[in-house]
Amino acid sequence: MKKSFVTGGTGFIGAHVVRKLVERGDDVTVLVRPWSNRSLIADLPVRFAIGDITDAETLKAAIKGMDVIYHIAADYRLWSRDPSEIYRNNVQGTHNVLEVSFRLGVEKVVYTSTVGCLGLPADGSEGNEQTPVTRNELVGHYKKSKYDAEQIAVDYAARGLPVVIVNPSTPVGPGDIKPTPTGRIILGFLRGKMKAYVDTGLNLVAVEDVAEGHILASERGRVGEKYILGNHNMTLKELLDFLARITGIPAPTLRIPHWIAVVAAALDVAAARILGREPHIPLEGALMARKKMFFSSQKAVRELGMPQSSVEDALARAVDWFEKNGYVRLKRRTSSLA
């Protein structure tokens, strides 16, 4: 029986990883802060260690005796009043987890990065683990912080820490509790607030497949290697059209130029600062939308055996979960995924 330790285990991806680890018989400990919402894993027989990835001392006690570390915790925000918080959580937090793991001699570490800090070909084709990118090309504090953290993981691998890096694309499915920026897009559509769209795209993947990819990376992943955990490239218009088919809510037909979206986001951010609220349209999100985030997950499929479940089914499960958990009340639903 493996002793597995999970950071970020109460979040969207992390909770699915924890559930799969329990199902396979692991002895699982989840790092939580005192105020963490544990509802996604409240029914599971796991241990909770009170601590914080930014506090190395709490990590030492929690990680001691563990076999495998899954460092999934991340500050996934496209806007923050104080961007230093994002760097402290994503960069310093990752350094702390990997340093403690290195000193304690753990058997394997899976570090959760993101496709957001990988490169995209100039011709618009799919990116992969080797597509070059520089830090200056990345938009926003979230991507830059994850890029910095990924470099830390690469450095520790070179020093001898058995760490494997996974780069999830855009997971969808049940349990998007906060929700993520992608979940907010889905909710915006379900609430009838999406009146227009921009020409952009994402690589979507069922969150359960991402969770399985983490476990496969711990078993089969090569130390120091990166693996894109993704599946299906889909334009935003295709995503909205599919949501329209399964809900009966009309999809927007007005496509607006990227510059209008960027200007609207900039104005919204300015208003948010004045009014003391979070912006409805994060400027970083609008800037990111200028490129289609299309990626290939073939390396993870080939080397890890990562499953490629239906993205459409995952989107339908996401809609059902949001509705059942009170995020939205849908008046019109169709009876099938036709």
C-alpha positions in Angstrom: 0.0 0.0 0.0 1.4 3.3 -1.1 1.4 6.3 1.3 0.3 9.2 -0.9 0.4 12.8 0.1 -1.7 15.4 -1.9 -1.6 19.2 -1.9 -4.6 20.9 -3.4 -6.6 17.8 -2.7 -9.8 19.7 -1.9 -9.8 21.4 -5.3 -11.2 20.5 -8.7 -8.4 18.3 -10.0 -7.0 17.4 -6.6 -10.2 15.9 -5.3 -10.5 13.6 -8.3 -6.9 12.5 -7.8 -7.6 11.8 -4.1 -10.7 9.8 -5.0 -8.8 7.6 -7.5 -6.0 7.1 -5.0 -8.5 5.9 -2.4 -10.2 3.6 -5.0 -6.9 1.9 -5.8 -6.2 1.3 -2.1 -3.6 4.0 -1.2 -3.2 5.4 2.3 -3.9 9.1 1.5 -3.1 12.2 3.4 -4.4 15.6 2.2 -2.8 18.9 3.1 -5.5 21.4 4.1 -5.7 24.8 5.7 -8.0 25.2 8.6 -10.6 26.9 6.5 -10.4 24.6 3.4 -13.7 23.5 2.0 -13.5 19.7 2.2 -16.9 18.9 0.7 -15.6 17.2 -2.5 -13.7 14.6 -0.5 -15.7 14.6 2.8 -17.0 11.1 2.2 -13.5 9.5 1.7 -11.4 7.7 4.3 -8.4 10.1 4.1 -6.2 11.8 6.7 -6.0 15.5 6.9 -2.7 17.3 7.7 -3.2 21.0 8.7 -0.6 23.1 7.0 0.2 25.4 4.1 2.6 25.0 1.2 4.1 28.4 2.0 5.1 27.1 5.5 7.9 24.7 5.1 7.8 23.6 8.8 4.2 22.3 8.5 5.3 20.4 5.3 8.2 18.6 7.0 5.9 17.0 9.6 3.2 16.2 7.0 5.4 14.7 4.3 7.6 12.6 6.6 7.1 8.9 5.8 5.2 9.4 2.6 6.0 7.4 -0.6 4.5 9.6 -3.4 3.8 13.3 -3.4 1.2 14.9 -5.7 1.8 18.6 -5.6 -1.4 19.9 -7.2 -2.1 23.0 -5.1 -2.0 26.3 -7.1 -3.2 29.8 -7.0 -5.3 29.7 -10.2 -6.4 33.3 -10.6 -6.3 35.5 -13.7 -6.7 38.6 -11.5 -5.5 39.6 -8.0 -5.3 42.8 -6.1 -1.9 41.7 -4.9 -0.1 39.6 -7.6 2.7 38.7 -5.1 0.2 36.3 -3.5 0.1 34.3 -6.7 3.9 34.1 -6.8 4.2 33.2 -3.1 1.7 30.3 -3.5 2.8 29.0 -6.9 6.6 29.6 -6.8 7.6 29.6 -3.2 5.0 27.0 -2.3 6.4 24.7 -5.0 10.0 25.2 -3.9 9.0 24.3 -0.3 7.2 21.1 -1.3 10.0 19.9 -3.6 12.8 20.9 -1.1 11.1 19.0 1.8 10.5 16.0 -0.5 14.1 16.1 -1.6 15.4 16.2 1.9 13.1 13.4 3.1 14.0 11.2 0.1 10.5 10.5 -1.2 10.0 7.8 -3.8 8.3 9.9 -6.5 6.8 13.4 -6.9 4.2 14.4 -9.5 4.2 18.2 -10.0 1.1 19.7 -11.6 2.1 22.5 -14.0 -0.1 23.7 -16.8 -0.1 24.0 -20.6 -0.3 27.7 -19.9 3.5 27.8 -19.5 4.2 25.9 -22.7 4.9 27.3 -26.2 2.5 27.6 -29.1 3.6 27.3 -32.7 3.4 30.6 -34.7 1.4 28.9 -37.4 -1.5 28.1 -35.1 -0.8 24.3 -35.0 -0.8 22.2 -31.9 1.8 22.8 -29.2 3.6 20.0 -27.4 6.0 19.5 -24.5 9.0 20.6 -26.7 7.5 23.7 -28.3 9.8 26.5 -27.2 8.6 29.5 -25.2 10.2 32.3 -23.2 8.9 33.8 -20.0 8.4 37.2 -21.6 6.0 35.6 -24.1 3.6 34.5 -21.4 0.6 36.7 -20.5 -0.1 37.4 -16.9 1.0 36.6 -13.4 -0.6 33.2 -13.2 1.3 31.8 -16.3 4.5 33.5 -15.3 4.3 32.1 -11.8 3.6 28.6 -13.1 6.5 28.9 -15.6 8.8 29.9 -12.7 7.6 27.0 -10.6 8.0 24.5 -13.5 11.7 25.6 -13.8 12.1 24.8 -10.1 10.7 21.3 -10.7 13.1 20.8 -13.7 16.0 22.0 -11.5 15.1 19.5 -8.7 14.9 16.7 -11.2 18.4 17.5 -12.3 19.5 17.4 -8.7 18.1 13.9 -8.3 14.6 14.4 -7.0 12.4 11.8 -8.9 9.9 14.4 -10.0 7.6 14.1 -13.1 5.8 17.1 -14.5 2.3 17.0 -15.8 0.7 19.9 -17.8 -3.1 19.7 -17.7 -4.9 21.6 -20.4 -8.5 22.6 -19.6 -10.2 20.1 -17.4 -14.0 20.0 -17.4 -16.5 17.9 -15.5 -18.1 17.7 -12.0 -16.6 19.2 -9.0 -15.4 22.6 -10.3 -16.1 24.0 -6.9 -14.6 27.6 -7.0 -15.1 27.5 -10.1 -12.1 27.8 -12.5 -12.0 30.4 -15.2 -13.2 27.8 -17.7 -16.0 26.9 -15.3 -17.0 30.5 -15.2 -17.3 30.5 -19.0 -19.7 27.6 -18.7 -21.7 29.3 -15.9 -21.8 32.6 -17.8 -23.4 30.8 -20.7 -25.8 28.9 -18.5 -26.9 32.1 -16.8 -27.5 33.7 -20.2 -24.8 36.3 -19.8 -22.7 35.4 -22.8 -24.1 37.6 -25.6 -21.0 37.4 -27.9 -17.8 35.4 -28.3 -14.3 35.8 -29.6 -12.4 33.5 -32.0 -10.3 31.5 -29.6 -10.0 27.9 -28.6 -9.0 25.5 -25.8 -7.8 21.9 -25.4 -10.5 20.3 -23.3 -10.2 17.1 -21.2 -12.4 15.2 -18.8 -11.2 16.0 -15.3 -11.3 12.3 -14.4 -8.8 11.6 -17.1 -6.5 14.3 -15.8 -6.7 12.7 -12.4 -5.9 9.3 -13.9 -3.0 10.9 -15.8 -1.5 12.0 -12.5 -1.5 8.5 -11.1 -0.1 7.1 -14.4 2.6 9.7 -14.2 3.6 8.4 -10.8 3.8 4.9 -12.1 5.2 5.3 -15.6 6.4 8.8 -16.0 10.1 9.5 -16.7 11.9 11.6 -14.2 12.3 15.2 -15.4 9.8 14.8 -18.3 6.7 16.8 -19.1 3.4 15.3 -20.1 0.5 17.2 -21.5 -2.7 15.9 -19.9 -5.3 16.9 -22.5 -7.6 15.6 -25.2 -9.8 17.5 -27.7 -9.0 20.9 -29.3 -12.3 22.9 -29.5 -13.0 26.5 -30.5 -15.0 28.6 -28.0 -17.8 28.7 -30.6 -17.9 24.9 -30.8 -18.0 24.7 -27.0 -20.9 27.2 -26.8 -22.8 25.4 -29.6 -22.5 22.1 -27.7 -23.7 23.7 -24.5 -26.7 25.1 -26.5 -27.6 21.7 -27.8 -27.7 20.0 -24.3 -29.4 22.9 -22.5 -31.7 24.5 -25.1 -30.1 27.9 -24.3 -29.3 29.8 -27.5 -25.6 30.1 -28.3 -24.4 33.6 -29.1 -24.0 34.4 -32.8 -22.1 37.7 -32.5 -18.4 37.3 -32.9 -16.5 40.4 -31.6 -12.9 41.3 -32.5 -10.2 40.6 -29.9 -9.4 44.3 -29.5 -12.9 45.0 -28.4 -12.7 42.2 -25.8 -9.4 43.6 -24.5 -10.7 47.1 -24.2 -13.8 46.0 -22.4 -11.7 43.9 -20.0 -9.4 46.9 -19.3 -12.3 49.1 -18.6 -13.9 46.5 -16.3 -10.7 46.0 -14.4 -10.4 49.8 -13.9 -14.0 49.9 -12.7 -13.4 47.0 -10.4 -10.5 48.7 -8.7 -12.6 51.8 -8.1 -15.6 49.9 -6.8 -13.5 47.4 -4.8 -14.8 44.3 -6.6 -13.4 41.5 -8.7 -13.5 42.2 -12.4 -16.1 40.3 -14.4 -13.8 40.1 -17.4 -10.1 39.5 -16.3 -7.8 41.4 -18.6 -5.4 38.5 -18.6 -8.1 36.2 -19.9 -8.9 38.6 -22.7 -5.3 38.8 -23.7 -4.9 35.0 -23.6 -7.8 34.6 -25.9 -5.9 36.2 -28.8 -4.3 32.7 -29.3 -6.0 29.3 -29.6 -4.6 27.1 -26.9 -4.4 24.0 -29.0 -2.1 21.2 -27.8 -1.3 17.5 -28.5 -1.5 15.0 -25.6 0.0 12.1 -27.7 3.0 11.8 -25.5 0.9 11.2 -22.4 -1.3 8.7 -24.3 1.7 6.9 -25.7 4.0 6.8 -22.7 1.5 6.9 -19.8 -1.6 5.3 -21.3 -3.7 8.3 -20.4 -7.4 7.7 -21.3 -9.2 10.0 -23.7 -12.8 10.0 -22.6 -15.5 12.0 -24.3 -15.2 15.7 -23.7 -18.8 16.2 -24.6 -19.8 13.8 -21.8 -17.6 15.7 -19.4 -19.2 19.0 -20.3 -22.6 17.5 -19.8 -21.5 16.2 -16.4 -20.2 19.7 -15.6 -23.6 21.3 -16.4 -25.4 18.7 -14.3 -23.1 19.3 -11.4 -23.4 23.0 -11.5 -27.2 22.7 -11.6 -27.4 20.1 -8.8 -25.2 22.1 -6.6 -27.1 25.3 -6.9 -24.8 27.4 -9.1 -27.5 27.8 -11.7 -31.1 26.9 -12.3 -31.9 25.9 -15.8 -35.3 26.4 -17.2 -34.8 24.5 -20.4 -33.1 21.2 -20.8 -33.0 18.7 -23.7 -33.2 15.0 -23.0 -30.1 13.8 -24.7 -26.7 14.7 -26.1 -27.9 14.5 -29.7 
